[in-house]
Amino acid sequence: MRFRLFLVLFLFLSLNLYSVPQKMLAAAYKNKTIQRPTIVLDAGHGGRDQGAKIKYPYLEEKRLTLSAVLYTKKYLEQLGYKVVLTRAKDYFVPLKKRVSLANSNNAEIFVSIHFNSCPNKIAHGIEVYYFNSQENKIRARNSMNLANCILSDVIKKTQAKSRGVKRGQFCVVRETNMPAILLEAGFLTNPQERDNIRKKLYLEKISLGVANGIESFIKKYS
Ligand SMILES: [Zn+2]
């Protein structure tokens, strides 16, 4: 019995010890005495590069990625992060330019948002890619952790099917210097998923999931 009391007291004290620095940190962020990390958000495609296109109902991937990125920016700024966008409107940005934007802004995290398509209309769900660099294993591991955090929070918010975290060679995740991921936030070719993605509320859920995932990655690994 005495041991149990001791255990409860120990747990209480250790939880409090943990929460005090967390509270101080939150207050410091709020008062801007600590600069929160810079996040680069990349809306896939743009301008003449429309990305995946659906005729009925008419949908262009480049517009959906931009909406999702703008919502994500709003949520991240509410959490106190500095956000840099590779594009804030509908124009073409070469992949190399997106990479140099991230590398020159000393960004701590890079997130690219896309939507998927597949000749098989049954394919659905959300997946996240990272580059498994052999030269920089620390960045590879950080990118994988970031991918897991974002996927888990996006699935939690959207209730979509998880297709897992995958290794990819996309230029924007391969050439950037910081932990970087590319989110494929659902299939425009799947009728049910497409109906969800067309709704503002669902895009907001994806974006909130991305922002929460970034926050949980930073809390857990930095
Ligand atoms: Zn795309």
py3Dmol code that shows the C-alpha trace and the ligand (Angstrom):
import py3Dmol

protein = """\
ATOM      1  CA  MET A   1       0.000   0.000   0.000  1.00  0.00           C
ATOM      2  CA  ARG A   2       2.782   2.392   1.001  1.00  0.00           C
ATOM      3  CA  PHE A   3       4.599   1.476  -2.212  1.00  0.00           C
ATOM      4  CA  ARG A   4       1.516   2.295  -4.251  1.00  0.00           C
ATOM      5  CA  LEU A   5       1.251   5.698  -2.577  1.00  0.00           C
ATOM      6  CA  PHE A   6       4.908   6.298  -3.326  1.00  0.00           C
ATOM      7  CA  LEU A   7       4.357   5.347  -6.948  1.00  0.00           C
ATOM      8  CA  VAL A   8       1.411   7.762  -7.311  1.00  0.00           C
ATOM      9  CA  LEU A   9       3.477  10.546  -5.696  1.00  0.00           C
ATOM     10  CA  PHE A  10       6.424   9.788  -7.973  1.00  0.00           C
ATOM     11  CA  LEU A  11       4.238   9.850 -11.102  1.00  0.00           C
ATOM     12  CA  PHE A  12       2.601  13.108  -9.996  1.00  0.00           C
ATOM     13  CA  LEU A  13       5.965  14.777  -9.379  1.00  0.00           C
ATOM     14  CA  SER A  14       7.559  13.556 -12.587  1.00  0.00           C
ATOM     15  CA  LEU A  15       4.565  14.703 -14.671  1.00  0.00           C
ATOM     16  CA  ASN A  16       4.795  18.134 -13.059  1.00  0.00           C
ATOM     17  CA  LEU A  17       8.517  18.333 -13.619  1.00  0.00           C
ATOM     18  CA  TYR A  18       7.895  17.555 -17.273  1.00  0.00           C
ATOM     19  CA  SER A  19       5.055  20.026 -17.723  1.00  0.00           C
ATOM     20  CA  VAL A  20       6.855  23.009 -16.174  1.00  0.00           C
ATOM     21  CA  PRO A  21       9.527  23.347 -18.902  1.00  0.00           C
ATOM     22  CA  GLN A  22       6.829  22.689 -21.538  1.00  0.00           C
ATOM     23  CA  LYS A  23       4.743  25.569 -20.133  1.00  0.00           C
ATOM     24  CA  MET A  24       7.785  27.856 -19.991  1.00  0.00           C
ATOM     25  CA  LEU A  25       8.588  26.955 -23.580  1.00  0.00           C
ATOM     26  CA  ALA A  26       5.030  27.673 -24.740  1.00  0.00           C
ATOM     27  CA  ALA A  27       5.128  31.059 -22.965  1.00  0.00           C
ATOM     28  CA  ALA A  28       8.499  31.874 -24.538  1.00  0.00           C
ATOM     29  CA  TYR A  29       7.126  31.054 -27.986  1.00  0.00           C
ATOM     30  CA  LYS A  30       4.078  33.207 -27.312  1.00  0.00           C
ATOM     31  CA  ASN A  31       6.184  36.160 -26.145  1.00  0.00           C
ATOM     32  CA  LYS A  32       8.473  35.564 -29.137  1.00  0.00           C
ATOM     33  CA  THR A  33      11.538  35.315 -26.886  1.00  0.00           C
ATOM     34  CA  ILE A  34      12.333  32.085 -28.748  1.00  0.00           C
ATOM     35  CA  GLN A  35      12.122  31.959 -32.527  1.00  0.00           C
ATOM     36  CA  ARG A  36      10.139  28.923 -33.631  1.00  0.00           C
ATOM     37  CA  PRO A  37      11.535  26.912 -36.550  1.00  0.00           C
ATOM     38  CA  THR A  38      10.950  28.001 -40.133  1.00  0.00           C
ATOM     39  CA  ILE A  39       8.791  25.600 -42.132  1.00  0.00           C
ATOM     40  CA  VAL A  40       8.756  25.580 -45.926  1.00  0.00           C
ATOM     41  CA  LEU A  41       5.449  24.450 -47.433  1.00  0.00           C
ATOM     42  CA  ASP A  42       5.402  23.438 -51.074  1.00  0.00           C
ATOM     43  CA  ALA A  43       2.148  23.361 -53.035  1.00  0.00           C
ATOM     44  CA  GLY A  44       2.708  20.745 -55.746  1.00  0.00           C
ATOM     45  CA  HIS A  45       2.575  21.850 -59.424  1.00  0.00           C
ATOM     46  CA  GLY A  46       1.213  25.295 -60.462  1.00  0.00           C
ATOM     47  CA  GLY A  47       0.734  27.451 -63.560  1.00  0.00           C
ATOM     48  CA  ARG A  48       1.133  25.445 -66.775  1.00  0.00           C
ATOM     49  CA  ASP A  49       1.837  22.316 -64.698  1.00  0.00           C
ATOM     50  CA  GLN A  50      -1.656  21.336 -63.571  1.00  0.00           C
ATOM     51  CA  GLY A  51      -0.738  18.004 -61.979  1.00  0.00           C
ATOM     52  CA  ALA A  52      -3.487  15.372 -61.940  1.00  0.00           C
ATOM     53  CA  LYS A  53      -6.626  16.512 -63.762  1.00  0.00           C
ATOM     54  CA  ILE A  54     -10.194  15.203 -63.558  1.00  0.00           C
ATOM     55  CA  LYS A  55     -12.794  16.129 -66.177  1.00  0.00           C
ATOM     56  CA  TYR A  56     -16.068  15.433 -64.312  1.00  0.00           C
ATOM     57  CA  PRO A  57     -16.232  17.162 -61.902  1.00  0.00           C
ATOM     58  CA  TYR A  58     -13.461  19.435 -63.189  1.00  0.00           C
ATOM     59  CA  LEU A  59     -10.537  19.344 -60.760  1.00  0.00           C
ATOM     60  CA  GLU A  60      -6.903  20.332 -61.010  1.00  0.00           C
ATOM     61  CA  GLU A  61      -4.354  19.042 -58.529  1.00  0.00           C
ATOM     62  CA  LYS A  62      -2.435  22.361 -58.552  1.00  0.00           C
ATOM     63  CA  ARG A  63      -5.458  24.226 -57.086  1.00  0.00           C
ATOM     64  CA  LEU A  64      -6.108  21.657 -54.352  1.00  0.00           C
ATOM     65  CA  THR A  65      -2.450  21.585 -53.278  1.00  0.00           C
ATOM     66  CA  LEU A  66      -2.436  25.387 -53.020  1.00  0.00           C
ATOM     67  CA  SER A  67      -5.598  25.430 -50.866  1.00  0.00           C
ATOM     68  CA  ALA A  68      -4.195  22.731 -48.566  1.00  0.00           C
ATOM     69  CA  VAL A  69      -0.889  24.612 -48.222  1.00  0.00           C
ATOM     70  CA  LEU A  70      -2.645  27.912 -47.403  1.00  0.00           C
ATOM     71  CA  TYR A  71      -4.733  26.236 -44.656  1.00  0.00           C
ATOM     72  CA  THR A  72      -1.600  24.534 -43.288  1.00  0.00           C
ATOM     73  CA  LYS A  73       0.215  27.884 -43.227  1.00  0.00           C
ATOM     74  CA  LYS A  74      -2.642  29.390 -41.195  1.00  0.00           C
ATOM     75  CA  TYR A  75      -2.547  26.566 -38.623  1.00  0.00           C
ATOM     76  CA  LEU A  76       1.254  26.651 -38.316  1.00  0.00           C
ATOM     77  CA  GLU A  77       1.270  30.429 -37.844  1.00  0.00           C
ATOM     78  CA  GLN A  78      -1.322  30.038 -35.103  1.00  0.00           C
ATOM     79  CA  LEU A  79       1.180  27.716 -33.396  1.00  0.00           C
ATOM     80  CA  GLY A  80       3.855  30.411 -33.731  1.00  0.00           C
ATOM     81  CA  TYR A  81       5.900  29.009 -36.644  1.00  0.00           C
ATOM     82  CA  LYS A  82       7.438  31.076 -39.401  1.00  0.00           C
ATOM     83  CA  VAL A  83       6.161  29.713 -42.724  1.00  0.00           C
ATOM     84  CA  VAL A  84       7.698  30.193 -46.167  1.00  0.00           C
ATOM     85  CA  LEU A  85       5.756  29.113 -49.269  1.00  0.00           C
ATOM     86  CA  THR A  86       7.363  28.001 -52.523  1.00  0.00           C
ATOM     87  CA  ARG A  87       4.337  29.540 -54.254  1.00  0.00           C
ATOM     88  CA  ALA A  88       1.370  31.469 -52.835  1.00  0.00           C
ATOM     89  CA  LYS A  89      -0.565  31.720 -56.102  1.00  0.00           C
ATOM     90  CA  ASP A  90      -1.175  29.780 -59.284  1.00  0.00           C
ATOM     91  CA  TYR A  91       2.152  30.070 -61.096  1.00  0.00           C
ATOM     92  CA  PHE A  92       4.830  27.674 -62.278  1.00  0.00           C
ATOM     93  CA  VAL A  93       7.863  27.150 -60.024  1.00  0.00           C
ATOM     94  CA  PRO A  94      10.645  24.796 -61.243  1.00  0.00           C
ATOM     95  CA  LEU A  95      11.537  21.979 -58.846  1.00  0.00           C
ATOM     96  CA  LYS A  96      15.137  23.238 -58.430  1.00  0.00           C
ATOM     97  CA  LYS A  97      13.794  26.677 -57.450  1.00  0.00           C
ATOM     98  CA  ARG A  98      11.602  25.080 -54.747  1.00  0.00           C
ATOM     99  CA  VAL A  99      14.658  23.288 -53.391  1.00  0.00           C
ATOM    100  CA  SER A 100      16.882  26.389 -53.391  1.00  0.00           C
ATOM    101  CA  LEU A 101      14.121  28.378 -51.671  1.00  0.00           C
ATOM    102  CA  ALA A 102      14.063  25.840 -48.835  1.00  0.00           C
ATOM    103  CA  ASN A 103      17.857  25.563 -48.574  1.00  0.00           C
ATOM    104  CA  SER A 104      18.458  29.330 -48.635  1.00  0.00           C
ATOM    105  CA  ASN A 105      15.799  30.110 -46.000  1.00  0.00           C
ATOM    106  CA  ASN A 106      17.503  27.847 -43.439  1.00  0.00           C
ATOM    107  CA  ALA A 107      14.212  26.005 -43.111  1.00  0.00           C
ATOM    108  CA  GLU A 108      14.123  23.289 -40.479  1.00  0.00           C
ATOM    109  CA  ILE A 109      11.336  21.324 -42.139  1.00  0.00           C
ATOM    110  CA  PHE A 110      10.126  20.955 -45.728  1.00  0.00           C
ATOM    111  CA  VAL A 111       6.665  19.611 -46.575  1.00  0.00           C
ATOM    112  CA  SER A 112       5.382  19.181 -50.122  1.00  0.00           C
ATOM    113  CA  ILE A 113       1.656  18.517 -50.637  1.00  0.00           C
ATOM    114  CA  HIS A 114       0.274  16.586 -53.615  1.00  0.00           C
ATOM    115  CA  PHE A 115      -2.785  14.553 -54.563  1.00  0.00           C
ATOM    116  CA  ASN A 116      -2.552  11.166 -56.190  1.00  0.00           C
ATOM    117  CA  SER A 117      -4.057   9.569 -59.288  1.00  0.00           C
ATOM    118  CA  CYS A 118      -4.131   6.026 -60.625  1.00  0.00           C
ATOM    119  CA  PRO A 119      -5.702   4.259 -63.652  1.00  0.00           C
ATOM    120  CA  ASN A 120      -7.235   1.844 -61.141  1.00  0.00           C
ATOM    121  CA  LYS A 121     -10.120   3.823 -59.631  1.00  0.00           C
ATOM    122  CA  ILE A 122     -10.203   1.585 -56.570  1.00  0.00           C
ATOM    123  CA  ALA A 123      -6.847   2.884 -55.293  1.00  0.00           C
ATOM    124  CA  HIS A 124      -7.354   5.218 -52.337  1.00  0.00           C
ATOM    125  CA  GLY A 125      -5.686   6.415 -49.145  1.00  0.00           C
ATOM    126  CA  ILE A 126      -2.871   8.654 -48.026  1.00  0.00           C
ATOM    127  CA  GLU A 127       0.884   8.013 -48.218  1.00  0.00           C
ATOM    128  CA  VAL A 128       4.015   9.957 -47.323  1.00  0.00           C
ATOM    129  CA  TYR A 129       7.405   9.822 -49.094  1.00  0.00           C
ATOM    130  CA  TYR A 130      10.888  10.633 -47.848  1.00  0.00           C
ATOM    131  CA  PHE A 131      14.344  10.260 -49.390  1.00  0.00           C
ATOM    132  CA  ASN A 132      16.444   7.523 -47.806  1.00  0.00           C
ATOM    133  CA  SER A 133      19.784   9.264 -48.269  1.00  0.00           C
ATOM    134  CA  GLN A 134      22.835   7.019 -47.909  1.00  0.00           C
ATOM    135  CA  GLU A 135      25.188  10.027 -47.611  1.00  0.00           C
ATOM    136  CA  ASN A 136      23.236  11.705 -44.830  1.00  0.00           C
ATOM    137  CA  LYS A 137      21.704   9.035 -42.644  1.00  0.00           C
ATOM    138  CA  ILE A 138      20.712  11.491 -39.899  1.00  0.00           C
ATOM    139  CA  ARG A 139      18.628  13.521 -42.354  1.00  0.00           C
ATOM    140  CA  ALA A 140      17.135  10.286 -43.721  1.00  0.00           C
ATOM    141  CA  ARG A 141      16.103   9.164 -40.230  1.00  0.00           C
ATOM    142  CA  ASN A 142      14.705  12.611 -39.369  1.00  0.00           C
ATOM    143  CA  SER A 143      12.749  12.666 -42.623  1.00  0.00           C
ATOM    144  CA  MET A 144      11.345   9.209 -41.886  1.00  0.00           C
ATOM    145  CA  ASN A 145      10.304  10.303 -38.381  1.00  0.00           C
ATOM    146  CA  LEU A 146       8.705  13.442 -39.805  1.00  0.00           C
ATOM    147  CA  ALA A 147       6.857  11.306 -42.378  1.00  0.00           C
ATOM    148  CA  ASN A 148       5.523   9.020 -39.631  1.00  0.00           C
ATOM    149  CA  CYS A 149       4.377  11.944 -37.448  1.00  0.00           C
ATOM    150  CA  ILE A 150       2.595  13.690 -40.336  1.00  0.00           C
ATOM    151  CA  LEU A 151       0.973  10.524 -41.684  1.00  0.00           C
ATOM    152  CA  SER A 152      -0.297   9.541 -38.259  1.00  0.00           C
ATOM    153  CA  ASP A 153      -1.849  12.982 -37.557  1.00  0.00           C
ATOM    154  CA  VAL A 154      -3.340  13.330 -41.055  1.00  0.00           C
ATOM    155  CA  ILE A 155      -4.963   9.882 -40.754  1.00  0.00           C
ATOM    156  CA  LYS A 156      -6.229  10.756 -37.278  1.00  0.00           C
ATOM    157  CA  LYS A 157      -7.957  13.874 -38.649  1.00  0.00           C
ATOM    158  CA  THR A 158      -9.260  12.510 -41.977  1.00  0.00           C
ATOM    159  CA  GLN A 159      -9.949   8.868 -41.017  1.00  0.00           C
ATOM    160  CA  ALA A 160      -8.635   7.979 -44.491  1.00  0.00           C
ATOM    161  CA  LYS A 161      -6.860   4.702 -45.226  1.00  0.00           C
ATOM    162  CA  SER A 162      -3.139   4.801 -44.474  1.00  0.00           C
ATOM    163  CA  ARG A 163      -0.938   3.539 -47.326  1.00  0.00           C
ATOM    164  CA  GLY A 164       2.113   4.002 -45.150  1.00  0.00           C
ATOM    165  CA  VAL A 165       5.426   5.802 -45.239  1.00  0.00           C
ATOM    166  CA  LYS A 166       7.453   5.091 -48.400  1.00  0.00           C
ATOM    167  CA  ARG A 167      10.881   5.833 -49.816  1.00  0.00           C
ATOM    168  CA  GLY A 168      10.878   8.099 -52.852  1.00  0.00           C
ATOM    169  CA  GLN A 169      13.247   9.897 -55.211  1.00  0.00           C
ATOM    170  CA  PHE A 170      11.246  13.094 -55.765  1.00  0.00           C
ATOM    171  CA  CYS A 171      13.607  16.027 -56.413  1.00  0.00           C
ATOM    172  CA  VAL A 172      12.120  18.210 -53.649  1.00  0.00           C
ATOM    173  CA  VAL A 173      12.719  15.624 -50.909  1.00  0.00           C
ATOM    174  CA  ARG A 174      16.036  14.383 -52.359  1.00  0.00           C
ATOM    175  CA  GLU A 175      17.803  17.719 -52.923  1.00  0.00           C
ATOM    176  CA  THR A 176      16.697  19.639 -49.822  1.00  0.00           C
ATOM    177  CA  ASN A 177      19.064  19.834 -46.817  1.00  0.00           C
ATOM    178  CA  MET A 178      16.548  19.550 -43.964  1.00  0.00           C
ATOM    179  CA  PRO A 179      14.064  16.806 -42.942  1.00  0.00           C
ATOM    180  CA  ALA A 180      11.717  16.711 -45.934  1.00  0.00           C
ATOM    181  CA  ILE A 181       8.600  14.797 -46.911  1.00  0.00           C
ATOM    182  CA  LEU A 182       6.111  14.657 -49.756  1.00  0.00           C
ATOM    183  CA  LEU A 183       2.490  13.981 -48.802  1.00  0.00           C
ATOM    184  CA  GLU A 184       0.151  12.332 -51.300  1.00  0.00           C
ATOM    185  CA  ALA A 185      -3.072  13.319 -49.564  1.00  0.00           C
ATOM    186  CA  GLY A 186      -5.519  11.061 -51.412  1.00  0.00           C
ATOM    187  CA  PHE A 187      -6.534   9.881 -54.901  1.00  0.00           C
ATOM    188  CA  LEU A 188      -8.444  12.215 -57.209  1.00  0.00           C
ATOM    189  CA  THR A 189      -9.266   9.144 -59.338  1.00  0.00           C
ATOM    190  CA  ASN A 190     -11.190   7.430 -56.525  1.00  0.00           C
ATOM    191  CA  PRO A 191     -14.803   8.747 -56.556  1.00  0.00           C
ATOM    192  CA  GLN A 192     -15.343   8.653 -52.761  1.00  0.00           C
ATOM    193  CA  GLU A 193     -11.966  10.136 -51.891  1.00  0.00           C
ATOM    194  CA  ARG A 194     -12.386  12.780 -54.608  1.00  0.00           C
ATOM    195  CA  ASP A 195     -15.754  13.812 -53.127  1.00  0.00           C
ATOM    196  CA  ASN A 196     -14.031  14.297 -49.769  1.00  0.00           C
ATOM    197  CA  ILE A 197     -11.060  16.221 -51.218  1.00  0.00           C
ATOM    198  CA  ARG A 198     -13.438  18.622 -53.003  1.00  0.00           C
ATOM    199  CA  LYS A 199     -14.835  19.747 -49.641  1.00  0.00           C
ATOM    200  CA  LYS A 200     -13.201  22.655 -47.796  1.00  0.00           C
ATOM    201  CA  LEU A 201     -13.748  20.927 -44.451  1.00  0.00           C
ATOM    202  CA  TYR A 202     -11.807  17.838 -45.581  1.00  0.00           C
ATOM    203  CA  LEU A 203      -8.912  19.912 -46.957  1.00  0.00           C
ATOM    204  CA  GLU A 204      -8.820  21.702 -43.606  1.00  0.00           C
ATOM    205  CA  LYS A 205      -8.627  18.339 -41.843  1.00  0.00           C
ATOM    206  CA  ILE A 206      -5.646  17.332 -43.996  1.00  0.00           C
ATOM    207  CA  SER A 207      -3.964  20.668 -43.259  1.00  0.00           C
ATOM    208  CA  LEU A 208      -4.595  20.490 -39.527  1.00  0.00           C
ATOM    209  CA  GLY A 209      -3.149  16.974 -39.582  1.00  0.00           C
ATOM    210  CA  VAL A 210       0.007  18.261 -41.313  1.00  0.00           C
ATOM    211  CA  ALA A 211       0.395  21.114 -38.797  1.00  0.00           C
ATOM    212  CA  ASN A 212      -0.163  18.764 -35.836  1.00  0.00           C
ATOM    213  CA  GLY A 213       2.286  16.255 -37.326  1.00  0.00           C
ATOM    214  CA  ILE A 214       4.995  18.933 -37.635  1.00  0.00           C
ATOM    215  CA  GLU A 215       4.328  20.011 -34.047  1.00  0.00           C
ATOM    216  CA  SER A 216       4.542  16.426 -32.751  1.00  0.00           C
ATOM    217  CA  PHE A 217       7.785  15.815 -34.707  1.00  0.00           C
ATOM    218  CA  ILE A 218       9.384  18.928 -33.190  1.00  0.00           C
ATOM    219  CA  LYS A 219       8.239  18.048 -29.668  1.00  0.00           C
ATOM    220  CA  LYS A 220       9.410  14.447 -29.981  1.00  0.00           C
ATOM    221  CA  TYR A 221      12.716  14.775 -31.811  1.00  0.00           C
ATOM    222  CA  SER A 222      14.222  18.225 -31.154  1.00  0.00           C
TER     223      SER A 222
END
"""
ligand_1 = """\
1
ZN
Zn 1.455 15.873 -57.818
"""
view = py3Dmol.view(width=600, height=400)
view.addModel(protein, "pdb")
view.setStyle({"model": 0}, {"cartoon": {"style": "trace"}})
view.addModel(ligand_1, "xyz")
view.setStyle({"model": 1}, {"stick": {}})
view.zoomTo()
view.show()
